[in-house]
Amino acid sequence: MNRPDLLTPSAVVTQLTRLNGDAALGWRIEDNALFKRFHFANHLETMVFANAVAFAAHKLNHHPSMHITFNVCSVAWSTHEPSGITQLDFEAATRTEALQSAQAL
């Protein structure tokens, strides 16, 4: 598999703005990764979301760091080789966002 190229800082800002749209509390850069905390009504909804993210990650062959509590799932996407943020991380974050939107229906 070809290694993705790291994005420049200005490209990261551009992509982050596009990803967040009008959301005031959207994705942000934390510890050199795209990070977002998702809140749910209960543990079942949290776990359904976490499993959907895991399935999407498997399909992308790109896996996030996740932290799960009762009604919160934190997701961080970054590329390990090369170390940093790539277009693949933004693709994964976009798919993650779509999963949350679909679950809200």
Summary of the structure (lengths in Angstrom):
residues: 105
radius of gyration: 13.4
end to end distance: 35.6
largest distance: 39.5
contacts: 287
relative contact order: 0.22
helix: 45%
strand: 23%
